[in-house]
Amino acid sequence: QNAGNATLQGFVSGVSAGPSFGEGGQSVTFDVAFESGDASLVAGTPQINTGGNLTFEVAENRFGSARFSVTLRDDGGMGGPAVSDNQTLFLVVEYVNQAPTFAVAPGNVTVNQDTGGFSAPLVSQVSAGSVEE
């Protein structure tokens, strides 16, 4: 939770346009599509580059899980575009307890000796944590 931008190096390995003759020169692209769960966990859609690195941005104050479908497609070469079988990316964003916050009134509290009881606003803006708590 609140991790911001995340990159997982080498998330995917063995990226290839295909084993057949003539396919080595084709370019490939990963397609990532939301399937189910909480789509608001990430800002936008996770991306996977041809080096196999997964990047995404965790939305602020969100936690839960989401499932994405991942496919790899080539640019077609001689036989037209080809698409891999679907693979599943299951993203879990864990809840993190947010620290409470408060503000103290500016300045010092000064009282005369033997004044007895004293009361004045000292603490304000008390919060239990993020709006999700």
C-alpha positions in Angstrom: 0.0 0.0 0.0 1.2 3.5 -0.9 4.3 2.0 -2.7 4.0 4.3 -5.7 5.8 3.2 -8.8 7.1 -0.4 -8.8 9.3 -2.3 -11.2 10.0 -6.0 -11.0 13.1 -6.8 -13.0 13.0 -10.1 -14.9 9.3 -10.7 -14.1 9.0 -12.5 -17.4 11.7 -14.6 -19.0 12.1 -16.6 -22.2 10.5 -13.9 -24.4 10.6 -15.0 -28.0 8.6 -14.3 -31.2 8.5 -18.0 -31.8 10.7 -21.0 -32.5 10.0 -21.3 -36.2 12.4 -20.2 -39.0 12.0 -16.6 -39.9 10.3 -15.5 -36.7 13.4 -14.2 -34.9 13.2 -10.8 -36.6 9.7 -10.1 -35.5 9.0 -7.6 -32.8 6.8 -8.7 -29.8 4.5 -6.8 -27.5 2.9 -7.7 -24.2 -0.7 -7.0 -23.7 -2.0 -6.7 -20.1 -5.8 -6.5 -19.5 -7.8 -6.3 -16.3 -9.9 -9.3 -15.6 -11.3 -9.1 -12.1 -10.9 -7.8 -8.6 -10.2 -4.2 -7.7 -9.2 -2.2 -10.8 -8.5 0.9 -8.7 -5.4 -0.7 -7.1 -3.2 0.6 -9.8 -3.1 3.9 -11.7 -3.6 2.8 -15.3 -2.7 -0.7 -16.5 0.5 -2.7 -15.5 3.1 -2.8 -18.4 5.6 -5.5 -19.3 8.4 -4.5 -21.6 10.2 -6.9 -24.0 13.0 -7.3 -21.4 10.4 -8.9 -19.1 10.3 -6.1 -16.6 6.9 -5.4 -15.0 6.0 -1.8 -14.1 3.0 -0.4 -12.4 1.9 2.3 -10.0 0.1 1.4 -6.8 -2.8 3.8 -6.2 -2.6 5.8 -3.0 -4.4 4.3 0.0 -5.7 1.3 -1.8 -5.2 -2.4 -0.9 -6.7 -5.6 -2.1 -6.2 -7.8 -5.2 -6.7 -7.8 -8.9 -6.2 -10.3 -11.7 -4.9 -9.4 -15.1 -4.6 -11.4 -18.3 -1.2 -11.3 -20.1 -0.5 -12.2 -23.7 2.5 -11.8 -26.0 1.9 -11.0 -29.6 4.2 -10.7 -32.5 4.0 -8.2 -35.4 3.0 -10.9 -37.9 6.0 -11.6 -40.0 5.2 -13.8 -43.0 2.1 -15.6 -41.6 0.2 -12.7 -39.9 0.2 -11.8 -36.2 0.3 -14.6 -33.6 -0.8 -14.3 -30.0 0.4 -16.5 -27.1 -1.9 -18.3 -24.7 -3.2 -16.2 -21.8 -1.1 -16.1 -18.6 -2.5 -14.7 -15.3 -0.9 -11.9 -13.3 -2.4 -11.8 -9.8 -1.5 -8.6 -8.0 -2.0 -8.3 -4.3 -1.5 -5.0 -2.5 -1.2 -5.5 1.2 -2.8 -3.3 3.8 -0.3 -1.1 5.8 -1.4 0.5 9.0 -0.9 4.2 8.7 0.5 6.1 11.6 -1.8 8.6 13.4 -1.0 12.3 13.0 -1.7 15.5 15.0 -0.6 19.1 15.2 0.5 21.0 18.3 -0.4 24.6 18.7 2.5 26.9 18.0 4.4 28.6 20.8 5.0 27.7 24.4 2.5 27.2 27.2 3.4 29.6 30.0 1.5 29.9 33.3 2.2 31.7 36.6 3.1 29.7 39.6 0.1 28.8 41.8 -2.5 29.7 39.1 -4.4 26.4 39.7 -6.1 24.6 36.8 -5.4 25.7 33.3 -7.0 24.8 30.0 -6.2 25.8 26.5 -6.4 24.2 23.0 -3.1 22.5 22.5 -3.6 19.7 20.0 -5.5 19.9 16.7 -5.9 18.0 13.4 -6.0 14.6 15.1 -6.2 11.8 12.5 -6.3 8.0 13.0 -4.4 7.5 9.8 -5.4 7.5 6.1 -8.9 8.0 4.9 -9.1 4.2 4.3 -8.8 3.4 8.0 
